[in-house]
Amino acid sequence: MTDAKTPAARPANPRFSSGPCAKIPGFSYDLLVDAPLGRSHRAAVGKAKLKEAIDLTREILGVPADYRIGIVPGSDTGAVEMALWSLLGARPVEMLAWESFGEGWVTDVVKQLKLDATVRKAPYGEIVDFATVDFDKDVVFTWNGTTSGVRVPNGDKIPANRTGLTICDATSAAFAMDLPWDKLDVVTFSWQKVLGGEGAHGMLILSPRAVERLESHTPAWPLPKIFRMTKGGKLIEGIFQGETINTPSMMAVEDYLVALKWAKSVGGLKGLIARAEASAGAVAEFVAAHDWIENLAKDPATASTTSVCLRFTDPRITDGAAFAKAVAKRLEKEGVALDVGAYRDAPPGLRIWCGSTVETADVKALMPWIEWAFEAEIAAL
Ligand SMILES: Cc1ncc(COP(=O)(O)O)c(C=O)c1O
C-alpha cells in the first residue's frame, strides 16, 4: 500500500453532519429578513407564514390534498410521540426497528405506553422483512435509519387495503426519497434534516384514516396539552392550517420557507432526490474502488442516499472504534469533514450526510481525504 498524498482540493463546505444538516447552498442570515419577529404568530402575518410553510410542504412533497399537515413542537421526536400517544392502543401494534431511533420508538411504546407490541428488530446494516409484518395491526417504523444508513427501498410490501395504521418516522428521508403516500398514514419529519432547517419544530402528516382514528379513539393514558389534536372528539383543524398549539419560532419558520423556496428552485422533489442520489453515488463509487471500506447496508437496495454509513474492513485494524474515531478526528482537524463519526450507538465507522443541501462536488472532494486519513491512521498503528 502506498502513502496517500495530501489531496489538492478541499470540499468548499465541510459540513456533512446528519442533523442539523448543512444549510442550503448560498445560505446567509440576510435571507431571513422577512421573518416577522416581535409579532404574534396569531397575527395575520404570522399565520400566513405558517400556512405558506404547510402549503409549500404539500406542493413539494406531493402530499395528497386530503392529508392534513401540521407544524408541531418538539422537532421530529415531538411529532412521532404526538402520533404514538394519540393514536395507539386501539388495535394490536407491531414495532419495527433496525437502528437507534427505531429502537427509541420501541421503548416509548413498550416501556412507557406499556403496550404488548410485537417487536421486530434487525441488526445494524439489515432491515426487517416487510413481508413478515401484519399490516392489519398498527405498524410503527422509520423510513430511513439515520444511524445505520439503511432505508425502506419502497412501499411495495405495504398493502393498500391494510386495516392498521402505518406510522412512519421519515425525518431523514422526506425531501430526499420518494414516500408512497397511499401506504403511509402518519409521516413525520423535522426541518433540521434534509432541507437544512432549524431544530425545534416537527411536521406531522396525517391520512384521512389517521384522522378517523383520532376522532374515534380515546387513549387510555393522559395526554398533555402539547399532544392534543382533538377537542370534543373532533380534530382541531386549525392546527393543520398554521394555528400551532403553542408558540413557534418565526425565525425558524422563515428559515424553513427559504429552504422550501430553494427546493423549488432546484426542481422540487425530483431535483432534491437527484441531488442526494448523486452524492450517495459518489460515495458508493469510492467504496467500490477500495477494499478497506464498505457500506454498512448489506443490501444495496436498502442503502440510504442521505445518511451514508461506512465501516472500515482492513484486517490490520484491531480496535475498530478507536480507528474510526481517529479518522473522523483527523478529517475534522484538517477542516475537510465535520461530524462524520458514526452515531454513538452504531457500529464504528463514518457517516457522511448526502442529503439534498449537500453539494455533490463537496462529497467528491471529500473522498480522497478519507483515503488520506485512512492511510495516515494505518501508518500510525
Ligand atoms: C430517524 C430519526 N428519528 C428521530 C430523530 C430525532 O429528531 P429530532 O431531533 O428532530 O427530534 C432523528 C434525528 O437524527 C432521526 O434521525
The ligand as a Gaussian input file, in Angstrom:
#p B3LYP/6-31G(d) Opt

LIG

0 1
 C      -34.706000       8.697000      12.298000
 C      -34.697000       9.794000      13.300000
 N      -35.739000       9.927000      14.128000
 C      -35.773000      10.912000      15.046000
 C      -34.749000      11.813000      15.181000
 C      -34.846000      12.889000      16.203000
 O      -35.063000      14.060000      15.520000
 P      -35.272000      15.465000      16.260000
 O      -34.006000      15.725000      16.985000
 O      -35.530000      16.386000      15.128000
 O      -36.431000      15.297000      17.179000
 C      -33.644000      11.716000      14.333000
 C      -32.512000      12.665000      14.471000
 O      -31.447000      12.473000      13.973000
 C      -33.628000      10.693000      13.377000
 O      -32.592000      10.576000      12.548000

